[in-house]
């Protein structure tokens, strides 16, 4: 599993009604292992030339916890819009599971994309 650096995990949606009612989005991983040629995340605008290699964002749960603690406005968090939250590595790494626990602890709602 490759690791990539991330400055932020939690992203505020400017227009939640366009994003399935999600006030925020998080993507804990980058890329996908399904090889789906129709995935929008393959688009060149996302600059992910190696999309078929799943990468985990380093210290994702630490970053997420810090960001959630600072948020005064709660809302619904969409998980996995740009990556598969339950990829092959999730059984071992449990990053998505940890994020779900944090979201519960900080009283955020969840919308989970399952591929």
N, C-alpha and C positions, 0 to 999 in steps of 0.2 A: 504494500500500500504506500503510495506516495503521499507526502505531506506538502501542503502549500500554506503560505502565510496569509493571514486575514487581519485586517484592522478592525473590521466590524462584522457582526453576524446579523443583527436585527436591523431591518430596513423599513422605514415608514413609507407607506404608500400614499402618494399625493391624492389619488382618486380611488378610494376603496371600492366604490361601486363598480369600477371597471375590473377590479381584481377579485371577483367572486365574494365581495363583502369583507375581504381581509384588510385590516388596518395596517398590518405589518407583514413582512415576509422574512423567512430565514432559509438559508441553504447551507447545510452543515458539510455537505460534500460537493465536489465539482466533478461533472462527468457522469457517464452511465455505462453499465456493462451489458445492456440488452442488445446493443447494436442497431437500434431502431433508426432507420434512415429518415423518418418523418419527424423526429423530435425537433421542436423549435429551438431547443438549447444548442443545437449544432450550428445555428446561424453564425455567419462570420462576424456579426456585430458584437458577439459575446467573447470573441478572441480566445476560443478554447480549441486550439488546433488538434489536441490529443484527447478528444471527447470520450473515446472508448476506454480510457484509463481512468478509473475512479481515484480521486484524490480527496483526502480528508483535510479540513481546515485546522491548522495547528491551534491548540488551546481553545477550540470552539466553545466548549462549555464554560470555561473561565470568562471568556469575552462576553458570552451571552448573559451570564449571571450578572456581570457588572453593568451591562446595558439595561437589563430588566430592572435592576435595583434603582436605576436613575429615572425610570419612566413614571410619570405621574398619571398619564392617560393610559388606562388599560384598553385592551381591544382584542380582536381576533387575529391570531398569528397564522399565516399560511406557511406550511412546511413542505418543501420539496417541489416547488414550481419549476426549478431549473436543474434538479438532480433527483435521483431516486433515494428517498430517505431510508428505504429498506433494501439497500444493495447487498451484495454478497458478504461484505465486511461487517455489516451491522450486528450479526450474531456474536461476533467476537468483540467489537469495539463499543457497542451500545451507546453511540453518540446521540442518535435520535431518541432513544429511551431516556437518556439523561436530560435532553432538551425538554421532553414532555414533562418530566418531573419538575424541572425549573419553572416551566410555564404554569404548571399547577400551583406550585409554591408561591408564585408572584401574582396569581389570580388573573391570568390571561386565558382567553378562549383559544381554541385550536381548530384549524382546518387542515387536514392532512391529505396530501396528494399521494396516492398509492398507485404505482405503475403496475 
